Amino acid sequence: MAHKFTLALSREITDDELTKLRQAGSGEATASTTTLPTNPDVTVGQLDFDVEGESLSGAIDAALAAIKTIPDLGVPGLSVPAQPTGASDGGAVGEESPAAELASGGQR
């Protein structure tokens, strides 16, 4: 099943960093730039994902783990559009994954 989500990054990334992220498990994410909603003068990167996998939380967890491999790169935002009908998170009820923590306002 395909899962779509976007991670807002704490800064712009280089082509080399994007390559490292893909090698670390973020898959074929599409990189682009945007501005912070709270400060349009600050340009940051974002990664758009459209990945196949068992669960949305597993795909997000893999992307977050890949981002941890790049020094001084953080994820201040996560955007998850409505998923197709029948999409399953795949996690146990009450299970706190890194994706669930981020989605609920926790910081990484």
Order of alpha helices (4+ residues) and beta strands (2+ residues): beta-alpha-beta-beta-alpha-beta-alpha
